[in-house]
Amino acid sequence: MREHGLAACLRLGANESPFGCSPLAVAAMRDDLASIWCYGDPQSHELREALARTHGVAMESLLVGSGIDDLMGLIVRAFTGPGDAVVTTLGTYPTLEYHVIGYGGRAIRASYRPDGRVDLDALLDLARKHEAKLLYLANPDNPSGTFATKDDVRRLIDALPEAALLMLDEAYADFIAPQQLGGDIDDRVVRLRTFSKGYGMAGARIGYVMTTPRHISSLQKIRLQYGVNRVAQVGAFAALRDATFLQSVIDETARGRSEYEDLASRLGLGTIPSSTNFMLFDCGTNERAQHVLAALMRRGGWIRKPGAPPLHRYIRATVGTKAMRAAFADALEAVLVEVAA
Ligand SMILES: *Cc1c(COP(=O)(O)O)cnc(C)c1O
């Protein structure tokens, strides 16, 4: 906005939840503010208790951190050494690679399949070939929005080479029906969850790991004692109790996705079916997608696009509120006319 001299923008670029967070969470956080002179509970005890109940897992299988981005760094540091290979998908969520490179590892990349799905077989082949320590899968994936079924994920886990762990980034799990998610605590899998997306608390910076107590104790050794904001812990605890609010977000997100599908077909753009709170619109070529992005920005529409083939011909827009969706539809329609000219 500063670069473009804009006073406001249509903020659909970071897959935040424009529906906000639970009013119960807001109230709980407000009530806690005067206690901000105290550090938060270093064990996040109450929150872990609540999460253990929610997921039907032991508290010893849970570790809370300041968002998935933070927890990813701990996992890379705990489970890889300099020179070790970590297998990921070219163009998927980039923070993983940032940590791998920072800790001296090697990021090995498989390509997306032409249909925009993650190529699980290619990931496995690379993990075998490079004796990878970690295999990264975002499921549902960002930026493609695609989802691998729990049977596919099961097969991937069963076929993992001995030395490799699956880092399963479930940032968008809240948008998937629980029975469609594999839920096991498994020694070969480190699962990551966040309050940033469905729960609408991206600015609070809070997320958690689910895995076996053995792996949790490795992560305990290197996490920061007071690394998690106390107000965020209080907010997350309250948000977990408000299933009604979460459901309203899930429902409105599904409505928004189907509006985006309608918009795309009205404008003659393809899409990739999304299981998340965002959607890809096919602009035909990377160049056209870049032009659309820039033209939207000039009108105050902030969205993003994948940078690598085969998805670089798409633009990615977060599902906004009804008003934001209407504004996006108008802006996109106008921009396509402008870009065609
Ligand atoms: C948004 C996102 C994250 C970031 O999660 P935080 O808890 O906010 O750090 C991680 N992974 C994926 C795939 C995401 O899209």
The ligand as an ORCA input file, in Angstrom:
! r2SCAN-3c Opt
* xyz 0 1
  C      -0.416    -19.832      6.486
  C       0.402    -21.069      6.465
  C       1.292    -21.355      7.504
  C       1.595    -20.348      8.587
  O       1.090    -20.707      9.787
  P       1.394    -19.812     11.084
  O       0.868    -20.650     12.170
  O       0.666    -18.519     10.896
  O       2.881    -19.623     11.162
  C       1.959    -22.559      7.481
  N       1.786    -23.439      6.481
  C       0.964    -23.198      5.457
  C       0.795    -24.211      4.384
  C       0.263    -21.983      5.409
  O      -0.507    -21.705      4.351
*
